[in-house]
Amino acid sequence: MAEEESPMQEQNKDDQEQMNKGDLNGKTEAMELSEMQPDEGECMDNQGLDFLLDVPLEITVELGRTKIQIGDLLKLGQGSVVELEKMTSEPVEIYVNQKLMAQGEVVVVNEKFGVRLTNIISPGERVKKLA
């Protein structure tokens, strides 16, 4: 049994036939390849990549971690101290969009915390950590 074509399928078929004939509502235009390619001047000054400079990234600095039981968590109150596993002499990790990118040390700048980068993780080291 042959299936009937839906109106949408019939329209798509008609459109395809018109495209094959080179007639879309009587309006066809040839486009030169040079019209589709950017000018050499645009490529030379990297204007095509400038939009990437405005992409926001999230930077997170991890001071340390610990694990506690739910009962101990419920006992925490104002003034409680949570001990972290990291020693004060160890560098903190700096993540960019949740990927480890660098290590550093905590500093104070104008009464705000900051991080001095001491080690930038190379792309090769990042790949090794994935394995």
C-alpha positions in Angstrom: 0.0 0.0 0.0 1.4 3.4 -1.0 1.3 6.1 1.7 -0.2 9.5 0.8 2.1 12.4 1.0 1.3 15.1 3.5 0.8 18.7 2.2 4.2 19.6 3.8 5.9 16.8 1.9 4.2 17.9 -1.3 5.3 21.5 -0.8 8.9 20.4 -0.1 8.9 18.3 -3.2 7.6 21.2 -5.3 10.2 23.5 -3.8 13.0 21.0 -4.6 11.8 20.7 -8.2 11.8 24.5 -8.6 15.3 24.7 -7.1 16.5 22.0 -9.6 15.1 24.1 -12.4 16.8 27.2 -11.0 13.5 29.1 -10.5 12.3 30.2 -7.0 9.3 32.4 -7.6 11.1 33.8 -10.7 13.9 35.2 -8.6 17.3 33.7 -8.9 20.7 35.4 -8.4 24.1 34.1 -8.9 26.5 34.9 -6.1 30.2 35.2 -6.7 32.6 33.3 -4.4 34.4 36.6 -3.6 31.1 38.0 -2.2 31.1 35.2 0.4 34.7 35.5 1.5 36.0 38.2 3.9 38.4 40.9 2.6 42.1 40.2 3.2 42.2 43.4 5.3 39.7 41.9 7.7 41.7 38.7 8.2 44.9 40.6 8.7 43.8 42.6 11.8 41.9 39.7 13.4 38.5 41.5 13.5 36.9 38.1 13.1 38.2 37.0 16.6 37.6 40.3 18.4 34.2 39.1 19.6 35.8 36.4 21.7 37.4 39.1 23.9 34.0 40.0 25.3 33.0 36.4 26.2 32.5 36.2 30.0 34.5 33.5 31.9 33.9 32.4 35.5 37.1 32.3 37.6 37.0 30.3 40.9 39.7 30.1 43.5 39.6 27.0 45.6 41.1 27.5 49.1 40.7 23.9 50.2 38.2 21.0 50.8 37.1 18.7 53.5 34.5 16.1 54.2 32.2 16.0 57.2 29.3 13.9 58.3 25.8 15.3 58.2 25.6 15.2 62.0 28.7 17.4 62.2 27.3 19.8 59.6 24.1 20.2 61.6 26.2 21.1 64.7 27.9 24.0 62.9 26.9 27.5 64.0 28.2 31.1 63.9 31.8 31.1 64.9 32.4 27.4 64.1 35.7 26.7 62.3 35.8 24.1 59.5 39.3 22.7 59.1 40.4 22.2 55.5 42.7 19.5 54.2 45.1 21.9 52.5 48.2 23.3 54.4 48.7 27.0 54.5 52.0 26.6 52.5 50.2 24.9 49.6 49.1 26.9 46.6 45.4 27.5 45.9 43.9 26.2 42.6 42.5 28.6 40.0 39.7 27.3 37.8 38.4 28.9 34.6 35.0 27.7 33.7 35.5 24.7 36.1 38.8 23.7 34.4 42.1 23.9 36.4 44.2 26.5 34.7 46.7 27.8 37.3 47.9 27.7 40.9 48.7 30.7 43.1 49.0 32.2 46.5 46.4 34.3 48.3 47.3 38.0 48.7 45.5 41.1 50.0 45.0 44.0 47.7 43.2 47.2 48.9 41.5 45.2 51.7 40.3 42.6 49.2 41.5 39.0 48.6 43.5 38.4 45.4 45.6 35.6 43.9 49.2 35.9 42.7 49.6 33.3 39.9 52.6 31.1 40.6 52.1 28.3 38.0 50.0 28.2 34.8 48.9 24.7 33.9 50.1 23.9 30.3 47.6 22.3 27.9 49.7 19.1 28.0 49.4 18.9 31.8 45.6 19.4 31.5 45.3 16.5 29.1 47.3 14.2 31.4 44.9 15.0 34.3 41.9 13.9 32.1 43.3 10.3 31.8 
